Amino acid sequence: MKLAGSLIIAIIFLSVLTSAQEEDWKITGHLQLRSELDGRDFSNATHPLTFASLRTRLGLQKSFGRLGFFVQAQDSRVFGEENNTLVNHSNLDLHQGYVVLSDIFESPFSLQAGRFEMVYGTERFFGAVGWHYVGRSWDGARLRIKSSFNLDLFALTYTESQSYVGNAVAGIYPSPSENVPSSSVYGFWSSIFIDEMNQLDPFFYYDVFRLKPDGINLAVSRYTAGLNYFLRHGPLALTFEGAYQFGKLSTTDISAYLLSLQVMYSQNNWKAAAGADILSGNNTDGKDYNSFHPAYGTNHKFYGYMDYFINIPANTKFLGLHDFYISAGYNPSGSKFSGSLVLHHFASNKKLVEETSFGQEIDLTVSYSFIKGTTLSWGGSLFLPGEIMKTFYRTTRGERDDPAFWSYLMISTAIE
């Protein structure tokens, strides 16, 4: 039976591949293979860890007039996680699977429903986290309106703890005191193109995390209102991103903010940038909750490639974050090589026993374009710990205050 099933799947897949050439089906493939050397524990007395991860995606896309669909399967794994070469880990999942209905009611409305990635702006607030060996996708629906401006209205499911009820029988439903929590995100994102040089992106979203009856987690009712501004004038580009969060964390009021400003100058084959990111942290009086949550962004892009600040605000111990940085990139004319260098200074928004320094990070990246769609990348990073980082990583065995390091080698390929 297993052999017959495999043969049937193979025949169907080959048939789809054949018809793809004849009926304009689109087949996509993505592969990301990365090895890492991890010495991020601030101790030169320990051996660095080594990891290798693999992400493989295969997609199928087809449009039938105003109806389109896309299905993308994904396998994600860390090498050796099975602990046995004769064990099969079931890592295969549906990364994306959705339909798109265009020009609904003969209007500029389109509806996307199913499982899909959400990417807006620079990915600071909503991103696909392409660096990760899994990546982020959402279950939900998105209504898109295109006219003189773009507007997306979305309703997304974050988590659903209640098992699906197929057969409604007495006793299967929880009582009001035993409600199983779920979490959802609702909101909009708009892009207003003022002219060729100026763009405004106002956005708003609401997170609701419902309370478990045992009270282990806190109920969250959080609103985020923000505005991004993009200016492009010749070789100069300016990006401002700002947002304010309010609402309730259990019975505590939320009042938090994020401010970001970057100025970039590009000329010929090089570019240079300077910027600052400020994320608020909790005050010591404890009256309000002041830590900003960039919960759905691609944080790897912004707060250092070593990923000390991926899970904000938990990674900062709710102290908030100030990131001041300068960067430079160069791609020689006619060369397949390119490189970039980023220098970060990280500090807390609130003091920890009169200390504010997390430390400094240096990120160097070199990329080689092997062929179209395929890139080989190497990266090396160094982190000089400040007093707060030394405090976070201190153990009963002693101080951990050595410079930390991290390096990777990655192959990334895409067929579209």
N, C-alpha and C positions, 0 to 999 in steps of 0.2 A: 504493500500500500504506500509506503514512504517513497519507494522508487517510482511508482506510478504518479504520485503527486508531484514529485520533482520534475518528471518528464513533462507533465501537463503545464507546470509553471514555466519551464524552459521554452516549450512550444509557444505559449502565449506571449512570452517576452520577445522571442524572435519574430513573432508575427507583428507585434507592436513596432519593433525596430524596422521591419520591412515597410510597414504602412507609414511609418514616420517619414520615409523618403518620398512616398507617393502622395500622401495626404497632408503634408505640411504639419505634422506633429513635431514638437520641439522637445528634444531630449537634453537634459542638463546633467552635468556631473561635477562634483567638487571633492577634492581630497586635501586634507591638511595633516601632515606628519611632522611632529616636533619632538626633539630630544632636549632635555633641560638638565643643567647642573645647578643645584640649589644649595647655596651656602648662606642662606638668609637669616641664620640664627645668631649672628654677632659673636660667634665663638670660633676662633681658629684652632681650638683643641679638638673639635669634632670633625668628622669626615663629612664632606658635602653629599647630599642625596642626589640620586640620578633618576630621572623619569623619562618615559617616552609615551606620547599619546597619539592617537590616530582617530580622525573623523572622516567618514566617507558618506557622501550624499549622492543619491541618484534621483533625478526628477523627470517628470513627464508633464508637458503642457500642451494644451490644445484650445483653440477658439472656434466657436460655432456662431459666427455673426456677433450678436451682442451678449452671448453666453460664453464664458471661458472658465477653464478649471486648471488647477495645478496640484500635482501630488508629488511629494518629495520624501523618500525614505532615507533614514540615517542610521548608521552604526557608529557608536562612540565607545572608545575603550582606552584604558591605560595598559601598556604592555605588561603581561604577567599577572594581571588581576585575577585570572582564573585559578592561579596557584597549581595548575596541573595542565599539561599539554593535551590531555585527553578529556578535558572538561569544556563544555560549550556554554559560554555566558550569553544570555539572551539580551543583547544590547540593541537589537534592531527596533526602531521606533519610527513613528510618523512625525517628521519634523514640521512639515507643512502639508496641508490638504484643504483646499478651499475652492469655492466657486465665486465668480464675479459676474454680476448682472449689470450691464451697462445701459445707459440712457433709459432708465426706468420711467415709465409714463411719458416717453418722448421728451424727457427733460435732461438737464446735465447732471443727473443723479446716478451714482453707481453704488452697488452694494456688494461688499465682500464678506463672506461668512464661512466659518470653519476654523482651521488652525493656520496661523500665519505669523510672520515676523512683523515687528513694528519698529520702524526707523524714522526719526524726525530730527531735523536740524543737524547738529553736530553729534548727536547721540548722547548728549549729556543727560537728558531726561528720559528718553526712550531709545534704546538701541538693541541691536541683534547680538551683541557680545560675540562678534566673529572670532576673536582671539581664543575663546574658550573651546575646549574639545567637544562640548555639547552645543552651546549656543542657545539663545532664548527665542521661544515662540509662544504665542498666546492662543487661547481658545476664546472665540467670541465673534463679534460682528462689527463691521465698520462701514458707515455710510459716507460717501465722498461726493462733494459738490464742487464742480469746476466751473468757474466763470471768470470775472476779472480778478478773483482771488480764489484760493483753494481752501476748503473747509472739510475736515474729517470729524465725524461724530463716532465715538466708539464705546462699546460695552464689552468688557472682558472678564473672564473668570480667572482668578488667580489660583485659588484652591477650592476644592469641594470635598469635604470629609464624609458626607453622607453617601453610602453606596447606592447605586442605581436601583430603583424599585421597579421590577418587571411585573410582579404579581402583587396586586394590592390585597392584603389579607389583614385580619384583625391582629393587633399586637405588634405589627412590624414598624409602625410609626412611633417616633419618640414622643414623650409627653413634653409639655412646654418647659419643664425644668430640666429636660434631657436633650435639648436641641443640639444637633450636631452643627458646628460652625462652618461657614464658608467665607471666602474672601473675594471681593470683586473690585474692579476699577472702571469708572465711568468718566468720560470727559470729551474734550474737543481739542484739535490742533488746527490752526489756520495759518496760511502764508499769504501775506499781502505784498504784492510786487509794486512798490511805489513808482519806480522807474528802473532803468537798467543797472543803476548803481546801488539802490536802496531797497531793502526788504525787511519787513516786520513779521514776526511770528508770534502772535498772542496765543496762549494755550491755558487750559484749565483741566484739572482732573481730580477725581474724588476717590480715595481708597476707603473701603470699609472692611475691617477685619472683625468678625463677630466673636463674641465672648464664649469660651468653652464653659460648660456648666460647672466644672471643677475649679474654675478660676485660675488655672495654670498660666494661661496667656492673658494679656490685657486687650480689651476691646479698643479698636482704633477707628476713629471717624475723622479722617484727615483730608483737607482740601489744599490743593496746590495751584496757585495762580501765578503765571509768569509771562514774560515778554522777552523775546530775542530780537536783536537788531544786527543786520549784516550790511556793511558798506564796502563796496568794491570800486576803487577809483584808480585806474592805471595799475601801477605795481603795488599799490597800497590796499590792504584789506583790514577792516576792523570788525571784530565780533564782540558783541555784548550779550550776555545771558544773565537773566535775573529771575528769581522766583521767591514767593513768600508762602509759607505753609501755616495753616491754622486749623482749629478743630479741637478734638478731644482725644486724649490717651487715657482711657478709663475715665476718671473724674478730673484729670489734670488738663488744663488748657495748653494747646500747642501754639507756639509763636516762634517760627524759625525762618531763616532766609539763606539764599545762595546768591552770590554776586560773582560774575566772571567777566574779565575784559582781556582781549588779546589784540595786539597790533602786529601785522605781518607785512613784510616788504619782500617782494619777489623781483628778481632781475636776471634775465637770461637763464642761466642754469643753476642759480642758487636762490635760497630764500632764508630770511632771518625773522625771528619773532620774539616777542616778550609779552608776558601776561601775568595775571594774578587771579587766583580763585579764592573766594572766602566763603566758608560754610560755617554757620553759627553752631555753637555748642551750649551745653546746659550751664545755667548760672548756679552758683553755690547755694543760693537761698532755697532752691527747690520748689519755688512757687509755680513756675510754668515749665513746660517741656520745650527747650529751645534748640534741640539738635535737629538739623536738617537731614532729611532722608532722600538721597538721590537713588531711590530703590531700583529703578528700571533702566538706568543708563549703562553705557559701556564704559565703566570707570577705568578700565585698563588704559584707555586712550588718554586720560587726563592726569591722574594722580600718581605718576611714576610707573614704569614698566615692571618694577619688582613686585608690584601688587601688595604692598603693605596696607593700602587704603582702598581695597576693593569693597569691603562691607562697611560702608559708612552709615551710621555713626559708631557702630560697635568697635571697629578697628581703632578709633581714636578715643575709646573709652568715654564717648559722649562729650569730649572736650571741644569738638569742632576742628576745622582745618583751615590753615592759610597756606596756599601753595604759590610761591613766587618763582617764575621760571624764565629762562631764555633758551632759545633753540636755533639751530642752523642746519640747513640741508643743502646738499650739492649733488647734481647729476651732470657729469661731464658731457659735453656735446658729442653725440655719436657713440656714446658708451652705454653698455648694458648695466653698468654698475651705478649705484647711487648710495648715498650715506647721509646719516643725520646724527646730530648730537644735541642732547637736552640736559640742562642743568636745573635742578629743583632745590629750593629751600623750603622745607616743611616746618610749620609752627602750629601750635594749637590756638584756637580762638579764645579759650578760657585757660587760666593758669592751673598747673598742678604743683602745689607747694612752691609757688613763685617761679616755676619753670614753664617755658613755652616752646622750647626747641625739640622737634622730632628728629631733625637731622637734615643732611643734604644727600641728594641722589644724582648720580651721573649715568645717563643712558646713551650708549653708542649702538647704532644699527647700520649694517651694511647689507644691501640687497643686490641680487644679480638676476636680471630678466633672462631666463634660459631660452624660452620661446614664448610666443603670445599666450597669455593666460597662465603661465607657470613661472614662479619666482622662488629662488633660493635666498633665504635670509639668515643672517647671523646677528645676534645681539649680545652685548655684554654690559652689565650694570654693576655699580658700586654704591654702597650706602654708608655714609659716615654718621653714626648714631649720635643724637643729642641726648640731653639728660632724661627727657621723658621716655625715649625709646629704651635707654639703658634700664630705666625703672620697670618698664613693661616686661622686658626679657630677663630680668634678674631672677636667678633660681636659688634654691637652698644650697646648691653646690658652689655658688659664687657669682661673680659679675659676668655679664656678657656684654662687653663693650668694644669688641674688635670691629673693624670695618666688615660689612657683609658684602657678599658678591653673588652674582647670578648670571647665567649665560644660557643661550639656546641656539639651536640650529634647526631650521624649519624649511620644509618643502610645501608649497601651496600651489594647487593647480585647479583651474576651473575650465570646463567645457560648456559653452552655452550657444 
